[in-house]
Amino acid sequence: MAIGSRYSRERRRRRGQFVLRLSKWLIVLGVLAALGIAAYQSGLELARTEVDRLQGRLDTLGGELRDVRLRNTQLDAELRQARTANQALQRRYDQDVPQGDAAALFSLAQQRIGAGIPRARIEQVLRDAAPVRRCEGRGTARRFAIAYGRVPEGAGIELADGMVRVVVSAPAPNDDLATAASVVVNVAGQDPVTLTGLPQRHPVVLGNAELLLEVSASTVRGFASATIASCGS
């Protein structure tokens, strides 16, 4: 009986130890499970918070993108309007501002007004302007002295009722006039024209008529001959 009793107590003791160890492990597992669940819940909450933050950021960026696209559309419209306005201004500029021959004529008129010629005179000249008529009537040759060295005032000869003055000069009497002669043609209201060498054929425009001026060396040494066409028959 004593042996059986001790055996029974040993079994109960071992069973108690087993239950105790099992309980400890169950407690540890429970704690670990609780910690895992808590960590999972915390991670899930953090993930939800991050997702919400990213979604909010995405919504903000989407709004900014829509604003940028709208602004780009507005800028494109403004650019088209600016180009249209610029083209209109360019057309108006082309219409109002002289170009080419008109610009050259406008510049010449400004120069003449700046030189003291009355505007009314310039306007009258423009009103009187007509297509140039070429005059081929043979004029009378006129002989005049060649100026050597320094050209004195009043040298040369006047033609076409004083509207044209021709001056021929050379450095020295023995120079070859074909290459050394200087022929200066002064037409009233126009800039002087200088030609080199004899003979010369030069068109002269007076009003609406174009006259051919011919200058050559005379058969008399030291003289030149000038002929200007006339508009007669």
C-alpha positions, 0 to 999 in steps of 0.5 A: 500500500505504501509503494502504491501511494508513493507511486500515485503521489509521484505521478501527481507531482509529475503531472503537476510539473507538466501542467505547470510547464505547459501553463508557462508555455501557454502564457508565453505563447499567449504573451507572444501572440498578444504582442504579435497582434498588437504589433500587427494592429500597430503596423496596420494602423501605420500602414493605413496612415501612410496610405492616407498620407500618400493618397492625400499627397496624390490628390494634391499633386493631381490638383496641382497637375490640373492647375498646371494644365489649365495654366498651360491652356491659358498661356497657349491661348494668350500666346495665340492672341499675342501672335495674332496681335503681333501679326496685326501690328506687323501688317499695320507697320508694313502699311504705315512705314515706308519700305524699299523705294518708298523708304528711300524717297521718304528719307530723301524728302527728310534730308531735303526738308532738313536742308531747308527746302520748304515742304510745299516745294517738295510736295509740288515736285512730287505732284508734278512727277510723271513717267520719265520721257527720254529726249533724244533730240540732238543738242549743240556741242559747246566747247569749254576750257579744261581746268588743270591743277586746282579747279577755280570757282566757275570753271566748266560750262552750263547747259540746259538753261543753267540746270546742268554744269559740267566741269572737266579737270586734269592734274597737268596739261600733258596728262592722258585725258582718257584716263586722267580727266575728272568729269563732274556733273552738277544737276540742279537739286541733285548730288554731284556725279564724278566720272573718270576719263573721256569720253563720257555718256551720262543720262541726266534727269530734269523733271520728267525728261531724261537727257543724254549728256556727252562729254569728250575731248575737243580737237583744240588742245586744252578744251573739252566739248559737251553736248546734251540732248534736247526734247525738240525734234 
